[in-house]
Amino acid sequence: MPRYIAITDIHGELKKLNNLLSKIDTKSDDIFVFMGDYIDRGPDSKGVIETVIKQGLTHKCIYLIGSHEYALLHSKQDDYYQFLFDNYGGPATVRSYGGFENIFKIHGSFFNSLKFYYLTDKYLFVHAGINPNIPLEKQNEVDLVYIRGKFIYSKHNMPQKIIFGHTEFDKPYIDDDKIGIDLGCGKYKNARLCALILDENGSENFVFSD
Ligand SMILES: [Mn+2]
């Protein structure tokens, strides 16, 4: 039975990602679920993308979209997302790639391939959460990458436990029906990157970067 290893909101912090990956005792059938916000703020967004792609050579990997990739992908056509990209860490990504257009030249197919969620029997992995009043198949994609309190502080009706990032907490946010694992990596110098290791028996284990 495979385990799921969920990691989110790396935000260009390649050293923390490498440190975290070195601390996980992986098995060959582990499935990595990267839950978005690979880029922006931290110093090496390009290196983070290269590293998560490389992880796919040895393990099955699921790559989800985060709010920052959503803003990046919409920034060319929409001034609002251009504003978000420019003001929430995008310039660090541009520097990392040596220019805005290089982001798409080098990793455009990766960014365009990202999924909004990953559903298993026991878990739903999604960057920000869901609108708790709407079935999964009718969710607005903007909610899936941007929703916060309306999701976090109310119960949802799905049988799965929802694993989410996007909203930062000092330590993992653990509720009966959801677990949040964004600890502010990229935003706060001392923030740790977190991996949540799950299996279908219901075990939940956390690993943290130094
Ligand atoms: Mn984030």
Residues whose N, C-alpha, C, O or C-beta is under 5 A from the ligand:
A	BS01	MN	D9 D37 H166
